[in-house]
Amino acid sequence: MTEPTSTIDADEAAFLDLHGQREELERQLALVQLKRQFGPGQDAIDQATADEQSLLVSLDRVMTLIRAAEYKRLPNARRW
């Protein structure tokens, strides 16, 4: 008996990759927020604040791509 193979098309793989990126960014963001709150000194807090802003921009970008990918997956989704 042969094992069924899991085939994922390129769009599905890209969609899953976006969610992986989102999860990683959310983890990094949580860590940076803790560093910002409990940093050992002002320099560390300032660096954590800058890192947080950068991560938020990246997270916004990934979330926008996820929303677009989810829309494309809808039946009868409009293509521009």
N, CA, C and O atoms as a Maestro MAE file, in Angstrom:
{
 s_m_m2io_version
 :::
 2.0.0
}

f_m_ct {
 s_m_title
 :::
 protein
 m_atom[320] {
  # First column is atom index #
  i_m_mmod_type
  r_m_x_coord
  r_m_y_coord
  r_m_z_coord
  i_m_residue_number
  s_m_chain_name
  s_m_pdb_residue_name
  s_m_pdb_atom_name
  i_m_atomic_number
  :::
  1 25 0.844 -1.179 0.000 1 A "MET " " N  " 7
  2 3 0.000 0.000 0.000 1 A "MET " " CA " 6
  3 2 0.885 1.236 0.000 1 A "MET " " C  " 6
  4 15 1.858 1.310 0.750 1 A "MET " " O  " 8
  5 25 0.555 2.181 -0.820 2 A "THR " " N  " 7
  6 3 1.372 3.386 -0.900 2 A "THR " " CA " 6
  7 2 0.805 4.464 0.004 2 A "THR " " C  " 6
  8 15 -0.401 4.559 0.228 2 A "THR " " O  " 8
  9 25 1.709 5.260 0.505 3 A "GLU " " N  " 7
  10 3 1.314 6.388 1.346 3 A "GLU " " CA " 6
  11 2 0.788 7.516 0.468 3 A "GLU " " C  " 6
  12 15 1.392 7.812 -0.563 3 A "GLU " " O  " 8
  13 25 -0.314 8.151 0.842 4 A "PRO " " N  " 7
  14 3 -0.772 9.305 0.060 4 A "PRO " " CA " 6
  15 2 0.193 10.470 0.263 4 A "PRO " " C  " 6
  16 15 0.639 10.743 1.377 4 A "PRO " " O  " 8
  17 25 0.495 11.131 -0.812 5 A "THR " " N  " 7
  18 3 1.413 12.263 -0.704 5 A "THR " " CA " 6
  19 2 0.611 13.541 -0.557 5 A "THR " " C  " 6
  20 15 -0.453 13.709 -1.154 5 A "THR " " O  " 8
  21 25 1.133 14.407 0.230 6 A "SER " " N  " 7
  22 3 0.497 15.697 0.447 6 A "SER " " CA " 6
  23 2 1.019 16.672 -0.600 6 A "SER " " C  " 6
  24 15 2.204 17.005 -0.618 6 A "SER " " O  " 8
  25 25 0.141 17.115 -1.452 7 A "THR " " N  " 7
  26 3 0.553 18.079 -2.471 7 A "THR " " CA " 6
  27 2 -0.027 19.435 -2.115 7 A "THR " " C  " 6
  28 15 -1.230 19.592 -1.905 7 A "THR " " O  " 8
  29 25 0.844 20.377 -2.056 8 A "ILE " " N  " 7
  30 3 0.445 21.755 -1.763 8 A "ILE " " CA " 6
  31 2 0.887 22.590 -2.951 8 A "ILE " " C  " 6
  32 15 2.057 22.574 -3.335 8 A "ILE " " O  " 8
  33 25 -0.057 23.318 -3.530 9 A "ASP " " N  " 7
  34 3 0.329 24.144 -4.669 9 A "ASP " " CA " 6
  35 2 1.115 25.370 -4.197 9 A "ASP " " C  " 6
  36 15 1.210 25.637 -3.000 9 A "ASP " " O  " 8
  37 25 1.660 26.086 -5.129 10 A "ALA " " N  " 7
  38 3 2.543 27.220 -4.802 10 A "ALA " " CA " 6
  39 2 1.806 28.304 -4.027 10 A "ALA " " C  " 6
  40 15 2.375 28.902 -3.114 10 A "ALA " " O  " 8
  41 25 0.543 28.568 -4.377 11 A "ASP " " N  " 7
  42 3 -0.220 29.595 -3.664 11 A "ASP " " CA " 6
  43 2 -0.455 29.203 -2.209 11 A "ASP " " C  " 6
  44 15 -0.350 30.034 -1.307 11 A "ASP " " O  " 8
  45 25 -0.773 27.939 -1.995 12 A "GLU " " N  " 7
  46 3 -0.997 27.461 -0.628 12 A "GLU " " CA " 6
  47 2 0.299 27.515 0.184 12 A "GLU " " C  " 6
  48 15 0.286 27.891 1.356 12 A "GLU " " O  " 8
  49 25 1.403 27.141 -0.437 13 A "ALA " " N  " 7
  50 3 2.697 27.190 0.251 13 A "ALA " " CA " 6
  51 2 3.053 28.627 0.619 13 A "ALA " " C  " 6
  52 15 3.551 28.883 1.715 13 A "ALA " " O  " 8
  53 25 2.799 29.565 -0.292 14 A "ALA " " N  " 7
  54 3 3.081 30.977 -0.012 14 A "ALA " " CA " 6
  55 2 2.191 31.482 1.121 14 A "ALA " " C  " 6
  56 15 2.639 32.243 1.979 14 A "ALA " " O  " 8
  57 25 0.928 31.056 1.120 15 A "PHE " " N  " 7
  58 3 -0.010 31.453 2.162 15 A "PHE " " CA " 6
  59 2 0.454 30.945 3.529 15 A "PHE " " C  " 6
  60 15 0.446 31.687 4.512 15 A "PHE " " O  " 8
  61 25 0.854 29.686 3.580 16 A "LEU " " N  " 7
  62 3 1.353 29.113 4.834 16 A "LEU " " CA " 6
  63 2 2.647 29.782 5.282 16 A "LEU " " C  " 6
  64 15 2.868 29.971 6.478 16 A "LEU " " O  " 8
  65 25 3.500 30.140 4.329 17 A "ASP " " N  " 7
  66 3 4.742 30.838 4.654 17 A "ASP " " CA " 6
  67 2 4.456 32.214 5.261 17 A "ASP " " C  " 6
  68 15 5.143 32.636 6.192 17 A "ASP " " O  " 8
  69 25 3.453 32.908 4.740 18 A "LEU " " N  " 7
  70 3 3.076 34.211 5.298 18 A "LEU " " CA " 6
  71 2 2.637 34.066 6.755 18 A "LEU " " C  " 6
  72 15 2.983 34.893 7.599 18 A "LEU " " O  " 8
  73 25 1.882 33.023 7.041 19 A "HIS " " N  " 7
  74 3 1.449 32.815 8.430 19 A "HIS " " CA " 6
  75 2 2.639 32.460 9.322 19 A "HIS " " C  " 6
  76 15 2.668 32.837 10.494 19 A "HIS " " O  " 8
  77 25 3.604 31.749 8.783 20 A "GLY " " N  " 7
  78 3 4.819 31.473 9.537 20 A "GLY " " CA " 6
  79 2 5.593 32.743 9.847 20 A "GLY " " C  " 6
  80 15 6.103 32.920 10.953 20 A "GLY " " O  " 8
  81 25 5.675 33.626 8.855 21 A "GLN " " N  " 7
  82 3 6.343 34.915 9.069 21 A "GLN " " CA " 6
  83 2 5.611 35.727 10.124 21 A "GLN " " C  " 6
  84 15 6.238 36.356 10.976 21 A "GLN " " O  " 8
  85 25 4.270 35.714 10.068 22 A "ARG " " N  " 7
  86 3 3.468 36.456 11.043 22 A "ARG " " CA " 6
  87 2 3.731 35.943 12.454 22 A "ARG " " C  " 6
  88 15 3.923 36.735 13.377 22 A "ARG " " O  " 8
  89 25 3.741 34.628 12.624 23 A "GLU " " N  " 7
  90 3 3.986 34.050 13.947 23 A "GLU " " CA " 6
  91 2 5.358 34.445 14.482 23 A "GLU " " C  " 6
  92 15 5.495 34.793 15.655 23 A "GLU " " O  " 8
  93 25 6.370 34.390 13.623 24 A "GLU " " N  " 7
  94 3 7.725 34.753 14.043 24 A "GLU " " CA " 6
  95 2 7.796 36.235 14.429 24 A "GLU " " C  " 6
  96 15 8.412 36.584 15.436 24 A "GLU " " O  " 8
  97 25 7.174 37.097 13.638 25 A "LEU " " N  " 7
  98 3 7.177 38.526 13.958 25 A "LEU " " CA " 6
  99 2 6.444 38.794 15.268 25 A "LEU " " C  " 6
  100 15 6.876 39.632 16.059 25 A "LEU " " O  " 8
  101 25 5.342 38.094 15.503 26 A "GLU " " N  " 7
  102 3 4.604 38.285 16.757 26 A "GLU " " CA " 6
  103 2 5.437 37.853 17.960 26 A "GLU " " C  " 6
  104 15 5.399 38.503 19.004 26 A "GLU " " O  " 8
  105 25 6.190 36.759 17.820 27 A "ARG " " N  " 7
  106 3 7.077 36.321 18.912 27 A "ARG " " CA " 6
  107 2 8.160 37.365 19.185 27 A "ARG " " C  " 6
  108 15 8.421 37.727 20.333 27 A "ARG " " O  " 8
  109 25 8.784 37.839 18.107 28 A "GLN " " N  " 7
  110 3 9.834 38.853 18.262 28 A "GLN " " CA " 6
  111 2 9.266 40.125 18.876 28 A "GLN " " C  " 6
  112 15 9.913 40.760 19.709 28 A "GLN " " O  " 8
  113 25 8.064 40.494 18.467 29 A "LEU " " N  " 7
  114 3 7.429 41.697 18.989 29 A "LEU " " CA " 6
  115 2 7.145 41.563 20.487 29 A "LEU " " C  " 6
  116 15 7.365 42.508 21.245 29 A "LEU " " O  " 8
  117 25 6.668 40.419 20.908 30 A "ALA " " N  " 7
  118 3 6.407 40.202 22.335 30 A "ALA " " CA " 6
  119 2 7.696 40.317 23.145 30 A "ALA " " C  " 6
  120 15 7.705 40.909 24.225 30 A "ALA " " O  " 8
  121 25 8.781 39.751 22.625 31 A "LEU " " N  " 7
  122 3 10.072 39.822 23.318 31 A "LEU " " CA " 6
  123 2 10.576 41.261 23.403 31 A "LEU " " C  " 6
  124 15 11.053 41.695 24.451 31 A "LEU " " O  " 8
  125 25 10.471 41.989 22.311 32 A "VAL " " N  " 7
  126 3 10.945 43.375 22.283 32 A "VAL " " CA " 6
  127 2 10.102 44.243 23.214 32 A "VAL " " C  " 6
  128 15 10.633 45.146 23.859 32 A "VAL " " O  " 8
  129 25 8.805 43.983 23.292 33 A "GLN " " N  " 7
  130 3 7.964 44.763 24.200 33 A "GLN " " CA " 6
  131 2 8.363 44.533 25.654 33 A "GLN " " C  " 6
  132 15 8.328 45.458 26.466 33 A "GLN " " O  " 8
  133 25 8.742 43.299 25.981 34 A "LEU " " N  " 7
  134 3 9.229 43.031 27.339 34 A "LEU " " CA " 6
  135 2 10.553 43.744 27.589 34 A "LEU " " C  " 6
  136 15 10.772 44.297 28.666 34 A "LEU " " O  " 8
  137 25 11.426 43.730 26.598 35 A "LYS " " N  " 7
  138 3 12.709 44.442 26.741 35 A "LYS " " CA " 6
  139 2 12.478 45.928 26.929 35 A "LYS " " C  " 6
  140 15 13.178 46.585 27.700 35 A "LYS " " O  " 8
  141 25 11.480 46.458 26.212 36 A "ARG " " N  " 7
  142 3 11.183 47.891 26.331 36 A "ARG " " CA " 6
  143 2 10.661 48.209 27.733 36 A "ARG " " C  " 6
  144 15 11.005 49.244 28.305 36 A "ARG " " O  " 8
  145 25 9.842 47.330 28.281 37 A "GLN " " N  " 7
  146 3 9.276 47.562 29.612 37 A "GLN " " CA " 6
  147 2 10.293 47.367 30.734 37 A "GLN " " C  " 6
  148 15 10.306 48.116 31.711 37 A "GLN " " O  " 8
  149 25 11.149 46.347 30.581 38 A "PHE " " N  " 7
  150 3 12.023 45.967 31.684 38 A "PHE " " CA " 6
  151 2 13.502 46.061 31.322 38 A "PHE " " C  " 6
  152 15 14.330 45.357 31.900 38 A "PHE " " O  " 8
  153 25 13.835 46.926 30.371 39 A "GLY " " N  " 7
  154 3 15.217 47.059 29.942 39 A "GLY " " CA " 6
  155 2 16.127 47.517 31.058 39 A "GLY " " C  " 6
  156 15 15.693 48.234 31.960 39 A "GLY " " O  " 8
  157 25 17.393 47.110 31.008 40 A "PRO " " N  " 7
  158 3 18.327 47.434 32.082 40 A "PRO " " CA " 6
  159 2 18.754 48.909 32.102 40 A "PRO " " C  " 6
  160 15 19.207 49.412 33.130 40 A "PRO " " O  " 8
  161 25 18.612 49.582 30.987 41 A "GLY " " N  " 7
  162 3 19.017 50.983 30.943 41 A "GLY " " CA " 6
  163 2 18.299 51.701 29.824 41 A "GLY " " C  " 6
  164 15 17.601 51.090 29.016 41 A "GLY " " O  " 8
  165 25 18.482 53.007 29.792 42 A "GLN " " N  " 7
  166 3 17.778 53.814 28.806 42 A "GLN " " CA " 6
  167 2 18.191 53.464 27.379 42 A "GLN " " C  " 6
  168 15 17.359 53.474 26.473 42 A "GLN " " O  " 8
  169 25 19.476 53.153 27.174 43 A "ASP " " N  " 7
  170 3 19.920 52.781 25.821 43 A "ASP " " CA " 6
  171 2 19.220 51.508 25.340 43 A "ASP " " C  " 6
  172 15 18.811 51.424 24.182 43 A "ASP " " O  " 8
  173 25 19.083 50.535 26.214 44 A "ALA " " N  " 7
  174 3 18.407 49.281 25.858 44 A "ALA " " CA " 6
  175 2 16.928 49.525 25.580 44 A "ALA " " C  " 6
  176 15 16.351 48.919 24.676 44 A "ALA " " O  " 8
  177 25 16.325 50.403 26.351 45 A "ILE " " N  " 7
  178 3 14.910 50.727 26.155 45 A "ILE " " CA " 6
  179 2 14.714 51.458 24.830 45 A "ILE " " C  " 6
  180 15 13.765 51.180 24.097 45 A "ILE " " O  " 8
  181 25 15.607 52.387 24.526 46 A "ASP " " N  " 7
  182 3 15.527 53.115 23.257 46 A "ASP " " CA " 6
  183 2 15.705 52.175 22.069 46 A "ASP " " C  " 6
  184 15 14.996 52.294 21.069 46 A "ASP " " O  " 8
  185 25 16.653 51.239 22.176 47 A "GLN " " N  " 7
  186 3 16.866 50.274 21.096 47 A "GLN " " CA " 6
  187 2 15.644 49.369 20.936 47 A "GLN " " C  " 6
  188 15 15.241 49.066 19.813 47 A "GLN " " O  " 8
  189 25 15.052 48.936 22.052 48 A "ALA " " N  " 7
  190 3 13.861 48.089 21.999 48 A "ALA " " CA " 6
  191 2 12.692 48.836 21.366 48 A "ALA " " C  " 6
  192 15 11.905 48.247 20.624 48 A "ALA " " O  " 8
  193 25 12.578 50.120 21.655 49 A "THR " " N  " 7
  194 3 11.515 50.933 21.051 49 A "THR " " CA " 6
  195 2 11.701 51.025 19.543 49 A "THR " " C  " 6
  196 15 10.736 50.899 18.790 49 A "THR " " O  " 8
  197 25 12.928 51.242 19.101 50 A "ALA " " N  " 7
  198 3 13.214 51.297 17.665 50 A "ALA " " CA " 6
  199 2 12.942 49.937 17.011 50 A "ALA " " C  " 6
  200 15 12.376 49.868 15.920 50 A "ALA " " O  " 8
  201 25 13.347 48.868 17.681 51 A "ASP " " N  " 7
  202 3 13.095 47.519 17.161 51 A "ASP " " CA " 6
  203 2 11.598 47.245 17.069 51 A "ASP " " C  " 6
  204 15 11.129 46.638 16.106 51 A "ASP " " O  " 8
  205 25 10.855 47.695 18.073 52 A "GLU " " N  " 7
  206 3 9.407 47.494 18.082 52 A "GLU " " CA " 6
  207 2 8.755 48.196 16.892 52 A "GLU " " C  " 6
  208 15 7.879 47.631 16.238 52 A "GLU " " O  " 8
  209 25 9.178 49.417 16.617 53 A "GLN " " N  " 7
  210 3 8.616 50.151 15.481 53 A "GLN " " CA " 6
  211 2 8.901 49.429 14.171 53 A "GLN " " C  " 6
  212 15 8.025 49.332 13.312 53 A "GLN " " O  " 8
  213 25 10.107 48.929 14.016 54 A "SER " " N  " 7
  214 3 10.481 48.201 12.810 54 A "SER " " CA " 6
  215 2 9.672 46.917 12.658 54 A "SER " " C  " 6
  216 15 9.210 46.589 11.565 54 A "SER " " O  " 8
  217 25 9.505 46.194 13.764 55 A "LEU " " N  " 7
  218 3 8.733 44.952 13.723 55 A "LEU " " CA " 6
  219 2 7.259 45.216 13.423 55 A "LEU " " C  " 6
  220 15 6.618 44.428 12.728 55 A "LEU " " O  " 8
  221 25 6.723 46.310 13.939 56 A "LEU " " N  " 7
  222 3 5.333 46.650 13.657 56 A "LEU " " CA " 6
  223 2 5.124 46.954 12.175 56 A "LEU " " C  " 6
  224 15 4.101 46.578 11.604 56 A "LEU " " O  " 8
  225 25 6.075 47.625 11.559 57 A "VAL " " N  " 7
  226 3 5.995 47.895 10.122 57 A "VAL " " CA " 6
  227 2 6.028 46.575 9.341 57 A "VAL " " C  " 6
  228 15 5.252 46.380 8.406 57 A "VAL " " O  " 8
  229 25 6.921 45.688 9.730 58 A "SER " " N  " 7
  230 3 7.019 44.381 9.065 58 A "SER " " CA " 6
  231 2 5.746 43.567 9.268 58 A "SER " " C  " 6
  232 15 5.262 42.924 8.336 58 A "SER " " O  " 8
  233 25 5.205 43.594 10.478 59 A "LEU " " N  " 7
  234 3 3.981 42.854 10.758 59 A "LEU " " CA " 6
  235 2 2.820 43.411 9.940 59 A "LEU " " C  " 6
  236 15 2.003 42.644 9.429 59 A "LEU " " O  " 8
  237 25 2.736 44.718 9.811 60 A "ASP " " N  " 7
  238 3 1.680 45.333 9.005 60 A "ASP " " CA " 6
  239 2 1.794 44.892 7.550 60 A "ASP " " C  " 6
  240 15 0.784 44.613 6.903 60 A "ASP " " O  " 8
  241 25 3.008 44.828 7.039 61 A "ARG " " N  " 7
  242 3 3.233 44.398 5.655 61 A "ARG " " CA " 6
  243 2 2.774 42.962 5.462 61 A "ARG " " C  " 6
  244 15 2.078 42.656 4.495 61 A "ARG " " O  " 8
  245 25 3.160 42.082 6.376 62 A "VAL " " N  " 7
  246 3 2.792 40.672 6.266 62 A "VAL " " CA " 6
  247 2 1.277 40.496 6.413 62 A "VAL " " C  " 6
  248 15 0.673 39.703 5.690 62 A "VAL " " O  " 8
  249 25 0.666 41.225 7.338 63 A "MET " " N  " 7
  250 3 -0.779 41.110 7.517 63 A "MET " " CA " 6
  251 2 -1.531 41.585 6.273 63 A "MET " " C  " 6
  252 15 -2.563 41.017 5.915 63 A "MET " " O  " 8
  253 25 -1.020 42.612 5.623 64 A "THR " " N  " 7
  254 3 -1.640 43.078 4.381 64 A "THR " " CA " 6
  255 2 -1.551 42.002 3.308 64 A "THR " " C  " 6
  256 15 -2.515 41.772 2.578 64 A "THR " " O  " 8
  257 25 -0.411 41.348 3.208 65 A "LEU " " N  " 7
  258 3 -0.255 40.265 2.237 65 A "LEU " " CA " 6
  259 2 -1.167 39.078 2.575 65 A "LEU " " C  " 6
  260 15 -1.705 38.434 1.674 65 A "LEU " " O  " 8
  261 25 -1.337 38.794 3.851 66 A "ILE " " N  " 7
  262 3 -2.225 37.709 4.262 66 A "ILE " " CA " 6
  263 2 -3.665 38.036 3.896 66 A "ILE " " C  " 6
  264 15 -4.387 37.183 3.378 66 A "ILE " " O  " 8
  265 25 -4.087 39.275 4.166 67 A "ARG " " N  " 7
  266 3 -5.451 39.664 3.821 67 A "ARG " " CA " 6
  267 2 -5.691 39.546 2.316 67 A "ARG " " C  " 6
  268 15 -6.748 39.087 1.884 67 A "ARG " " O  " 8
  269 25 -4.709 39.961 1.526 68 A "ALA " " N  " 7
  270 3 -4.839 39.856 0.065 68 A "ALA " " CA " 6
  271 2 -4.911 38.391 -0.362 68 A "ALA " " C  " 6
  272 15 -5.714 38.034 -1.225 68 A "ALA " " O  " 8
  273 25 -4.086 37.554 0.232 69 A "ALA " " N  " 7
  274 3 -4.088 36.128 -0.114 69 A "ALA " " CA " 6
  275 2 -5.404 35.470 0.300 69 A "ALA " " C  " 6
  276 15 -5.930 34.623 -0.422 69 A "ALA " " O  " 8
  277 25 -5.931 35.858 1.456 70 A "GLU " " N  " 7
  278 3 -7.215 35.307 1.892 70 A "GLU " " CA " 6
  279 2 -8.328 35.720 0.948 70 A "GLU " " C  " 6
  280 15 -9.215 34.922 0.645 70 A "GLU " " O  " 8
  281 25 -8.291 36.952 0.485 71 A "TYR " " N  " 7
  282 3 -9.317 37.420 -0.452 71 A "TYR " " CA " 6
  283 2 -9.255 36.622 -1.747 71 A "TYR " " C  " 6
  284 15 -10.290 36.235 -2.289 71 A "TYR " " O  " 8
  285 25 -8.050 36.376 -2.242 72 A "LYS " " N  " 7
  286 3 -7.896 35.625 -3.490 72 A "LYS " " CA " 6
  287 2 -8.415 34.199 -3.364 72 A "LYS " " C  " 6
  288 15 -8.806 33.587 -4.358 72 A "LYS " " O  " 8
  289 25 -8.418 33.672 -2.152 73 A "ARG " " N  " 7
  290 3 -8.883 32.300 -1.931 73 A "ARG " " CA " 6
  291 2 -10.400 32.192 -1.899 73 A "ARG " " C  " 6
  292 15 -10.938 31.086 -1.952 73 A "ARG " " O  " 8
  293 25 -11.098 33.319 -1.814 74 A "LEU " " N  " 7
  294 3 -12.555 33.289 -1.768 74 A "LEU " " CA " 6
  295 2 -13.119 32.848 -3.117 74 A "LEU " " C  " 6
  296 15 -12.548 33.160 -4.161 74 A "LEU " " O  " 8
  297 25 -14.238 32.125 -3.098 75 A "PRO " " N  " 7
  298 3 -14.861 31.766 -4.374 75 A "PRO " " CA " 6
  299 2 -15.346 33.032 -5.089 75 A "PRO " " C  " 6
  300 15 -15.869 33.950 -4.457 75 A "PRO " " O  " 8
  301 25 -15.172 33.068 -6.371 76 A "ASN " " N  " 7
  302 3 -15.594 34.201 -7.211 76 A "ASN " " CA " 6
  303 2 -14.925 35.510 -6.817 76 A "ASN " " C  " 6
  304 15 -15.497 36.582 -7.010 76 A "ASN " " O  " 8
  305 25 -13.725 35.430 -6.270 77 A "ALA " " N  " 7
  306 3 -13.008 36.643 -5.883 77 A "ALA " " CA " 6
  307 2 -12.668 37.447 -7.130 77 A "ALA " " C  " 6
  308 15 -12.265 36.898 -8.155 77 A "ALA " " O  " 8
  309 25 -12.835 38.717 -7.022 78 A "ARG " " N  " 7
  310 3 -12.564 39.613 -8.141 78 A "ARG " " CA " 6
  311 2 -11.064 39.735 -8.360 78 A "ARG " " C  " 6
  312 15 -10.302 39.887 -7.406 78 A "ARG " " O  " 8
  313 25 -10.654 39.669 -9.582 79 A "ARG " " N  " 7
  314 3 -9.238 39.829 -9.940 79 A "ARG " " CA " 6
  315 2 -9.062 41.189 -10.607 79 A "ARG " " C  " 6
  316 15 -9.763 41.517 -11.565 79 A "ARG " " O  " 8
  317 25 -8.132 41.967 -10.098 80 A "TRP " " N  " 7
  318 3 -7.896 43.285 -10.692 80 A "TRP " " CA " 6
  319 2 -6.837 43.216 -11.729 80 A "TRP " " C  " 6
  320 15 -6.503 44.232 -12.339 80 A "TRP " " O  " 8
  :::
 }
 m_bond[319] {
  # First column is bond index #
  i_m_from
  i_m_to
  i_m_order
  :::
  1 1 2 1
  2 2 3 1
  3 3 4 2
  4 3 5 1
  5 5 6 1
  6 6 7 1
  7 7 8 2
  8 7 9 1
  9 9 10 1
  10 10 11 1
  11 11 12 2
  12 11 13 1
  13 13 14 1
  14 14 15 1
  15 15 16 2
  16 15 17 1
  17 17 18 1
  18 18 19 1
  19 19 20 2
  20 19 21 1
  21 21 22 1
  22 22 23 1
  23 23 24 2
  24 23 25 1
  25 25 26 1
  26 26 27 1
  27 27 28 2
  28 27 29 1
  29 29 30 1
  30 30 31 1
  31 31 32 2
  32 31 33 1
  33 33 34 1
  34 34 35 1
  35 35 36 2
  36 35 37 1
  37 37 38 1
  38 38 39 1
  39 39 40 2
  40 39 41 1
  41 41 42 1
  42 42 43 1
  43 43 44 2
  44 43 45 1
  45 45 46 1
  46 46 47 1
  47 47 48 2
  48 47 49 1
  49 49 50 1
  50 50 51 1
  51 51 52 2
  52 51 53 1
  53 53 54 1
  54 54 55 1
  55 55 56 2
  56 55 57 1
  57 57 58 1
  58 58 59 1
  59 59 60 2
  60 59 61 1
  61 61 62 1
  62 62 63 1
  63 63 64 2
  64 63 65 1
  65 65 66 1
  66 66 67 1
  67 67 68 2
  68 67 69 1
  69 69 70 1
  70 70 71 1
  71 71 72 2
  72 71 73 1
  73 73 74 1
  74 74 75 1
  75 75 76 2
  76 75 77 1
  77 77 78 1
  78 78 79 1
  79 79 80 2
  80 79 81 1
  81 81 82 1
  82 82 83 1
  83 83 84 2
  84 83 85 1
  85 85 86 1
  86 86 87 1
  87 87 88 2
  88 87 89 1
  89 89 90 1
  90 90 91 1
  91 91 92 2
  92 91 93 1
  93 93 94 1
  94 94 95 1
  95 95 96 2
  96 95 97 1
  97 97 98 1
  98 98 99 1
  99 99 100 2
  100 99 101 1
  101 101 102 1
  102 102 103 1
  103 103 104 2
  104 103 105 1
  105 105 106 1
  106 106 107 1
  107 107 108 2
  108 107 109 1
  109 109 110 1
  110 110 111 1
  111 111 112 2
  112 111 113 1
  113 113 114 1
  114 114 115 1
  115 115 116 2
  116 115 117 1
  117 117 118 1
  118 118 119 1
  119 119 120 2
  120 119 121 1
  121 121 122 1
  122 122 123 1
  123 123 124 2
  124 123 125 1
  125 125 126 1
  126 126 127 1
  127 127 128 2
  128 127 129 1
  129 129 130 1
  130 130 131 1
  131 131 132 2
  132 131 133 1
  133 133 134 1
  134 134 135 1
  135 135 136 2
  136 135 137 1
  137 137 138 1
  138 138 139 1
  139 139 140 2
  140 139 141 1
  141 141 142 1
  142 142 143 1
  143 143 144 2
  144 143 145 1
  145 145 146 1
  146 146 147 1
  147 147 148 2
  148 147 149 1
  149 149 150 1
  150 150 151 1
  151 151 152 2
  152 151 153 1
  153 153 154 1
  154 154 155 1
  155 155 156 2
  156 155 157 1
  157 157 158 1
  158 158 159 1
  159 159 160 2
  160 159 161 1
  161 161 162 1
  162 162 163 1
  163 163 164 2
  164 163 165 1
  165 165 166 1
  166 166 167 1
  167 167 168 2
  168 167 169 1
  169 169 170 1
  170 170 171 1
  171 171 172 2
  172 171 173 1
  173 173 174 1
  174 174 175 1
  175 175 176 2
  176 175 177 1
  177 177 178 1
  178 178 179 1
  179 179 180 2
  180 179 181 1
  181 181 182 1
  182 182 183 1
  183 183 184 2
  184 183 185 1
  185 185 186 1
  186 186 187 1
  187 187 188 2
  188 187 189 1
  189 189 190 1
  190 190 191 1
  191 191 192 2
  192 191 193 1
  193 193 194 1
  194 194 195 1
  195 195 196 2
  196 195 197 1
  197 197 198 1
  198 198 199 1
  199 199 200 2
  200 199 201 1
  201 201 202 1
  202 202 203 1
  203 203 204 2
  204 203 205 1
  205 205 206 1
  206 206 207 1
  207 207 208 2
  208 207 209 1
  209 209 210 1
  210 210 211 1
  211 211 212 2
  212 211 213 1
  213 213 214 1
  214 214 215 1
  215 215 216 2
  216 215 217 1
  217 217 218 1
  218 218 219 1
  219 219 220 2
  220 219 221 1
  221 221 222 1
  222 222 223 1
  223 223 224 2
  224 223 225 1
  225 225 226 1
  226 226 227 1
  227 227 228 2
  228 227 229 1
  229 229 230 1
  230 230 231 1
  231 231 232 2
  232 231 233 1
  233 233 234 1
  234 234 235 1
  235 235 236 2
  236 235 237 1
  237 237 238 1
  238 238 239 1
  239 239 240 2
  240 239 241 1
  241 241 242 1
  242 242 243 1
  243 243 244 2
  244 243 245 1
  245 245 246 1
  246 246 247 1
  247 247 248 2
  248 247 249 1
  249 249 250 1
  250 250 251 1
  251 251 252 2
  252 251 253 1
  253 253 254 1
  254 254 255 1
  255 255 256 2
  256 255 257 1
  257 257 258 1
  258 258 259 1
  259 259 260 2
  260 259 261 1
  261 261 262 1
  262 262 263 1
  263 263 264 2
  264 263 265 1
  265 265 266 1
  266 266 267 1
  267 267 268 2
  268 267 269 1
  269 269 270 1
  270 270 271 1
  271 271 272 2
  272 271 273 1
  273 273 274 1
  274 274 275 1
  275 275 276 2
  276 275 277 1
  277 277 278 1
  278 278 279 1
  279 279 280 2
  280 279 281 1
  281 281 282 1
  282 282 283 1
  283 283 284 2
  284 283 285 1
  285 285 286 1
  286 286 287 1
  287 287 288 2
  288 287 289 1
  289 289 290 1
  290 290 291 1
  291 291 292 2
  292 291 293 1
  293 293 294 1
  294 294 295 1
  295 295 296 2
  296 295 297 1
  297 297 298 1
  298 298 299 1
  299 299 300 2
  300 299 301 1
  301 301 302 1
  302 302 303 1
  303 303 304 2
  304 303 305 1
  305 305 306 1
  306 306 307 1
  307 307 308 2
  308 307 309 1
  309 309 310 1
  310 310 311 1
  311 311 312 2
  312 311 313 1
  313 313 314 1
  314 314 315 1
  315 315 316 2
  316 315 317 1
  317 317 318 1
  318 318 319 1
  319 319 320 2
  :::
 }
}
